[in-house]
Amino acid sequence: MAQHWQEILPIDRYIVAANGLLNEYDRKVLTFLYQPLIGSTCFSLYMTLWAEVEENRLWSESSTHHLLMNLMGMNLNDIYEARLKLEGIGLLKTFVKTVDGERSFIYELHPPLNPEQFFLDGMLNIYLYRKIGKNHFARLRRFFTDHRKPTEKEYQNVTRAFQDVFASATPGSLQYLQDVSEDIEEAGENKQFIGRNETDPIQIGGSTFDFNLLEAGLNESLVPKKALTQKVKSVISNLAFLYNIDPIEMKNFILGAINPNDEIDIEDLRKGARDWYQFENYDQLPSLINRTQPIAHQVQLTEPKTQEEKLIRSFETTSPLTVFKEISGGVEPSDANLKLLEEVMIKYKLLPGVVNVLIDFVMRETNMQFSKNYVDSIASHWARLQVKTVKEAMELAKSKKNAQNESKNTGKRANKKPIRTELIPDWFDESPKASVKGNAQENDSEDEAKKRAIEEKLKAFRK
């Protein structure tokens, strides 16, 4: 992932555009439904950009990002991260143009989903339910709903039709028709009418799900290919992302959602996937988590210089899945590894950067084996210590490594058989031995001489 200083600078200019008129009701939807998912920083950025567009207009005046930093009291990195989240959730589109080395941006604000779209989305409503809980979710649903209008059985429709009220133009007025058409065409050049465009729901790209494998596993006699309509495929892609379902598991949910007309009931499909996920995860629902370390818990905000700073920055700006694949030499993680990674981030609530350090440490310490028991022991320990930053995780990993090495060395000393050692006097070396030996030889030669002298005296005495 590119760093923010490569993507945006304070001197870069921007213009805010609105993709349709925004109204006060949109503000309530953003406050109560979107803010719990994107956070207050993203909400503040959207509102600030919205405020730059004058009422009943679609374009703002040109400004610099330096002004935006001063208005919000934030650094450029925080603004850049918030912008990415707004883009991801469908509230903002960004366009850039570079002329003579100078960049200019268009930030196009998109209206939020209306309450009906949001609560029936099948993905955003699940994340919101998990975030705020059952009681608050029900309260918000009541806030954004009202009583249905009375049925036609109770009231008679007496509305007049257009032709009952208005008459067609007289022949004399048709002379103005050509003038009106030309005037509209002339005024329409490089112009657009101010209005409101409906926002499309969030859709996960179909490239992330293997539909070929799914269709190969479905029996044509049970599920005809015509049942996999574009709408059904869109729901399948979202469910696969939301609940981390592979094509083999998805096949079972589809078989359970087929109705007598050989059509796939979308609500039954959603319910089957949700029930399965809750059964597998102890009645819990998935939560919305960041792919990379949140900016609030990043410590390497300047351009890294040392190797350690580069490693910290890499862990902070890379997703755990990418780190896992890089350490594994490009090998895709198994389903068990993916579920374990998801469990670490959701169950223990460890941030992505901290998970990256955990992956790196475990893989190197266990000879590239991502063992569940070992991962759980470290993850639970770091969760109890409330580790939030990459630097804290790296320090804990170093401490654990040193403790393991010290424990190994202590164990080796304890298991080593004792060797008997004798106290050797200072004088015990080769030179004294040679000296003693030379003295002994000299004494032997003197004794021989004395012995020969005595024998000669005895011989002379006998004569």
N, C-alpha and C positions, 0 to 999 in steps of 0.2 A: 504494500500500500504506500502511495506517495505521501510525503510529509506535507503539512499545510503550507510551509514556506515555498514549496515547489508549485503549489496549486493556486495560491492567492497571496497578495501583498497588500499592505495598508493603502498604497497609492493607487491600487486598481479601482476603477470606477464601476458603478452598477446602477441599473434602473430597475424599479419594481413594476411588474405588470400583474394585473388581476385577470385570471381566466374566468370572467363573469363577475357580476356584482356580489359583494359579500355583505351580509346583513347581520343584525343583532342576534338573530337566532343561531347563526353560525358561531358566534362568540360563545354562546352557552354550550353548544355541542363540543367545541374545542376545549372549553374549560372543564367540563364534567366527564366527557368520554375519552378525549384524546390526551389530555394532560397527564392522567395517571400512567399512561403508557410511554409517553415521550419525555416527561419531566418538565420542570419549570423553565429550564434554560431554552429548550426548543420552543415552548409556548411563548416565552418572552420574545424570541427572535421573530416568530411568525407575527405576533401582535405589533412589533416595532416596524416590520416591513409593511404590514397592512396600514399602519398609521401614516406612512409616507404617501400612500395613494389618496388623493383627495376624494371627498364624497361624490358619488355618482360619476367617477372617472375610472379609467382602466390603466393609466400610466402615471408614474411619478416623475419627479425631476431627477437628474443625474446627481449622484453623490459618490464619495470615496468610502472605502472600508474603514479608513481612519476615523471618519465621522461616526460610523456605525459603532466602532469600538468605544468611542466617548459616550455615545448615547446610552449604550447598554452597560458600560462600566466593566467590560470583559476584554480579555486578550483575544487575538485573532484566532488562536487555536481553538478556544472554546466556541467561537462563532462558527468556525469551519466544521467542527464535530456536530454542532447542533444543526447546521445546514444539511449534513449528510443524513441525519435521522429524519428530518422533515422530507427529504427526497425519498427515503426508503418507505415511509408510511403514506406517501402519495399526496402530501400537502404542498409540495414545491417541486418545480422543474427548473433546472439551471442551464443556461446557454452562455457560451463564451465566444468572444471574437478577439483576435490578436492582429493589430495593425502597427507596423514599425516597432515591434517589441513591447507595445503597450496593450494591456488586456482590459477588456470591458465585459461586464456580465449583465445578463437579464435574469432576474429572479421572478419567475412566474408563479404567483400564488394560486393554488387550487382550492376550491371550497371543500370543506369536510363532507363526508357522507352524511346523508340525512339520518335521523334516528332510526327509521325503519331499516334502512340499508345496514346501519351499524349493528343493530341488535340481531339481525338475521344474517350477518356476514359469514358466520361459521368459523371465523378465525380471530378477528379482533374482539368479538364479544367473549370468546373463551379466555383470551389474555386478560381482558378487563375483569371478568368474573374471578379469575385467579388472583388478580392484583388487589381488588377492593373487598372481596368476600361476598357471601350470599345476600346478607341483609342490605348492604349498601347498593349492590347490583339491582336488587328488587326495588329499592327506593328510587334509583335513577330511571328504571324502566317505567315506574309510575309517573315520574316527573315528565317524561317525554311522551306519554300517551294520554289520551282523553277518550270520552265515550264516543262510540260510533254514532253516526247519524241515524235517525229512525228509518226503518225499512219502508219500501214502497207500499207494503201491504197496509201500513198504518196511515199513510198520507198519499193523496192523489197528485200526480205530476201534472201541473197545469201550465208549464213553461211554454211560451210562444216560440215558434220557429223563426228563423231569420226572414224567410219570405213572408211570414205573417205580419212582420213589423215594417220591413223595408221594401221599397219598390226599385226596380232596375232603372238605370240611367236613361234619360230621354235622348233621342238622336242628336239634339243640339249640343248636349254636353260632351259628346264624344270627341269634339275638336280639341279638347284639352288633354286627351289621353296621350298623344304623342309627346306633347310638351312635358308632361309629368314623367314619362318613361325616360326621356333624355336627361331631365334634371336629376333623377335618381341615379342613373348611370354615371353622370359627371361627378356627383357628390360621393359616389361609392369608390372612387379610385383611391387606393391606399387607406381606406377607411373601413371600420367595422361597426356594426350596431352594438350599442351597450345592452347587454342582457345577462342571462345566467345559463351556464352550461352545467349539466349534471356530471357529477364526479363518478368515475368508474371505481368499483371496489378493487381492493388489492388482489393481484393475481400472481401466484408463483409461476415462473416460467416452466413450460412443459419439458424443457431439456433436462431438468433436474430429476425427472422420473422416467424409468424405462418402460414405456408403453408397449414396446415390441415384446418384451419378456412377459408382460401382463397378458397380452392378447394370446401369446403362445400357450400360456397356462390355462386359459379359459376354453372350455369345450364349446364349440360352435352350436351344439344342440341345446346347451343349457343357457348360454349367453350369446345371442347373435351380435355380430359386430356393429349392426345399426344401433344397438342399445348404447354403445359408447359414443354418444353425441359430444359436440364440442363443449356444451355446458357441463356434462358429466365429467369429461376429462379435466375441465378447469377445477371442479370440486375435488377430484381425485388428486390433482397436483397439490392443492392447498392442504388437504388432509394428510398427504404423505409428508409434507413439510412440517405441519403442525404437530403430528404425533410420531414422526420418524418411522413411517411404515414402508417396508420394502414391497416390491411387486408381488412376491409370493404370499405375504400376509394380506395384501389388499385384495387378492383374488377371493379369499374367504368372505370378506365383507361384501363384495359385489354379489357373490352367490346368495348371500342372505338378504340382499336388497332388491332382488328381482321380483317384480309383481306379475300377476297373471297375464298381463298384456306384453310380457317380454320386455319391459322397460325397467330401468334402474331407478328406484325411488331414492331421491337424493337425501331426504330426511332420514330414511332408514339406514342409508349408507353412513351418514354422519353419526347417527346414534350408535351404530355398531362399532365404528372406529373409536368413538368416545368411551363407550363402555369397556372395550378391550384395553384402552390405555389406562383407565382408572383401575381396572382389575390388576394390571401389571405394575402399577405405581401406587398401590395402597390408597386408592380413592382420591388421588391427587390429579390436578389438571396441569397442563404445561404452562410455563411462564415465559414471558418475552425477555430474552437475555441478549446482551451485546456479543457480537462476534469477536470484537477486540476490546482491549482494556479501556474502560471509560476515562475520559480526559481528566475527570476529577481525581483519579487515583494514578495518574501518570507522573513520574518523577523526572524523566529525561526529556525535558521540553526544549532544550537548546540542541544545536547540532552536535552529535556525538563526536568525540575525538579519540578517546582511548578504546581499547578492545572491549572492556567491561561496559562502557557507556553504549557502544554499538550493540552489544548483546542485550542490554536492558531495553534499548529502543526497539530492537527487533521483536522481543517478547511482548512489548506494549502495543505494537502495531500489526501483529500477525495473529490470525485465528488459531485456536488449539488444533483444529483439524489439519491446517497447513503445517504447523510445527511437527505434528505427529508424522505426517507423510515425509517431511524433509529428513527427520531423524531416521526414519525407516528406509531411507534411500529411494523414496518415491513410491513405495508399496502402499496400496490402499489399505486402510484399517479394516479389520473384520467387523461384523455386526456386533459381536461381543465387546470389542474395543470402543465402538461408537456409543453403545449404550452405557458403557462405563464412563466415558468422557461426559456424556449428558448427565449422568447421575452425579458426578463430581460437581458440575456447575450448578445443578438444580438442588440436589439434596443437601450438599454442604455449602451452597451459595458462595463458592469461590469464584473470583473474577477471572476473566480469560487470561490475563497476563500471569496471574499466580498459577493457573492450571498449566500454562506453558512451561514454567519452571519445574512444576511437578512432573510433567511428561519427560522433560530432559533429564531430570535426576533419576527417575525410576528406570528409564530405558537404559541408561549408562550403568546403573548399579546392578541390574538384573540380567545383563547380557541380552538386551533388546526384548525382554519379556515383560509385557504390561500386565502384571499379576494383580488380580482384583484385591486380594487380601492385603498386599503390600501398599497398593494405591489407597485403599480405604483407611489403613492405619495412618498414613501421612496426611491424607485429606482431612480426616476427622481431627487430627492434632492441629493442623493449621487453621481449621475452622474454629476450634476452641480458642486459639490465640488471636482470632479475628485478623488474620493476615490480609491486607488489602493491596499492597504494592509489590511490584516485581522485586525491588531491592530487598524488602523484608523477607520475601520467599527465598531469595538467593542466599541471604545470610543464614537462614534456618537450614537450608540444604548444606551449606558449608559446615555448619556446626554438627549436623548429623553425620556427615562424611568423616570429620575429624574424630567424632566419638566412636564411630565404627572402626576406624584405623587404630585408635588407642585400645579399644576392646580386643582387637585381633592381636596386637602386640603383647598385651597383658596375658592373653590366653596362651600364646606361644611360650612365653616365659614360664607360665605355670605348668605346662605340659612337658617341658624340656627336662630330660633325665639329668640328675646332678652328677657332676664329674669330680672325683676325688683329687684334690690338689695338696701337694706337700709344700711346707714352708722351706724354701731353699735359702741357705745362708748367703750372705753377701759375697763371701769369698769363693763360692762355688762357680767357677768358670774355667774355660780352657787354659788360660794362661797360668793360673796357679797349678793346674795339673802338670803342665809341662815343666814348671820349675821344680816341683816335688820329684818328678821323675828324674830330672837331671841331677839333683842332689843325691838321690839314691844311687845312681850309677857312679858318681864320684866316690861315695863312701865305700862301695863294693871294691873298687880298684885299690883303694888304700888298704883295705883289709887283706886283699890278696898279696899285696907287697909285704905287709907285716908278716903274713903267714909264711911266705917264701923265705923271709929273713930268719924267722925262727927255725924253719926246717934246716937251713944251711948251718945255723949255729949248732943244732943237734947233731948233724952229720960230722962237723968238726970236733965236737966233744967226744963222739964215739971213737974217732980215729985216735 
